[in-house]
Amino acid sequence: MDADELLENAKALANQMSEYQDNLPPDALASELSEAARVELIDECEEQFCQLQQLQSEITLADTESLQNPDHQAASRLNTLAAELKEWQEIQPKLLSSNPEVLLAVGKKELPCLNKQLEMVLSCSQAKRDNLKDVLKSELEWLEQKKEVLKAATEQVTALQEENSRLSEKGVLQDMKKKIHRLKEYHENLLETLGDILAEHFPLPQQGGNANKKRKNVFPEPRADLIPLHDILELLMNKLVETPHEPYVQINDTFWPPYIEMLLRHGIASRHPEDCFKIRLEAFY
Amino acid sequence: MSLLKPFNKLPELNTANILLVENETQFQKKLADTIVQLENDVNVIVRLARSLPLPVEIAEKRQRIDLVVFIVHLSSEQSLLSTEVSLKQLESGYFMGKMCFLVTGARCGTVPSERLTSLKKMAASLNSPLLMTEDGTTEGVNTAAQRVLNMLKISAGLVPMATGLYLSSLIRYTVPADPDWQDQD
């Protein structure tokens, strides 16, 4: 408790005092006991004093040997304590005089004392309460700070974990797998698209039917076992990939000549410089 | 040689008698002044003595002593020896909560620790309180006076429902249970 706080408390106390000062009864008219009450009290005192004198003479008469050794000390101490304990157990609370005047006087004397003590308790407890309030406030602030720290730390941990998983071997592996998967999908997509285009735009020559009747005269009837352009391209590509040193494919009768012609003209395939029955896929890479 | 007895005279109304015993008199006087200043309700009579026994000539006029305080300066060997001699002049009734030791200078590092140890042993064997005080500062003297005064009021019977024996049982100096206490202190 610092000096300012004490000052504040004192001020508050003074205010309260002045507030209820008017309600207090006027000061007791001191020693306005009646003669009867006074006599009664004096009688009581006389009685007590007689008892005291009696006890005193008993003590004086008793043979009080004084031994300084500790054992004797301890023994007599024990005796005295036991006697005191017995006394406490047997004692009857003595009532004050039943005279109302005496009671009033005692009460008047006691009340200011009690009042003073209670005021001290009040002031003390108020100071304590204020102190506790301050403590609570600071504790709450502290809690708030700790919470913020915890939040920041959690975020940090999460970020670090993410980074860690990204950097670790497993993470790299997974990343790679993902990429491969994407590539495969893309590749498949391309293949499908190519297949669709080929199927749609480069069909095999139809056998029979009205549409080909005119061409019958110009071209010989195409063979029944022709392979589609799709297969030709596949053959070429496979050959190039499997044996890069010998990418040429032997042309046979199952290849429809117009398609071969088209591949050669558009620069997709090229002939073997020495053997005109061999073609290879152009090197696009 | 007459022993000092606690119950050989009748008490007086609203009066408490205290006897400060000190070989050197500087702290005694300060303490006496402070005690008298602190107490307003009760008539406190402070007596000073360098040692016991008290002179026999005025023994009849002297009121009964309610509390005997032995002031021991740890810085002087003589103080301790004088206290030991003076203790023999007390009637055993004083050891039932009507005496205490007041030690000063215990904070000083150069004081031989054996003095404090022997004083502690003495206090423990007599079941009496041992108060550590500071004689150098006003605050220390005030505190000491307040403590002595509280004990005095009780031992003079001015506090209802409390006796010196009861109080001294609570605040008496006891030997620690530690078996090697004697070596440590």
Interface residues (C-beta under 8 A of the other chain):
Chain A: L52 Q53 Q56 I59 T60 T64 S66 L67 Q68 P70 H72 Q73 A74 S76 R77 T80 L81 E84
Chain B: L3 K5 F7 N8 K9 L10 P11 L87 K88 L90 E91 S92 G93 F95 M96 S125 L126 N127 T163 L165 Y166 S169
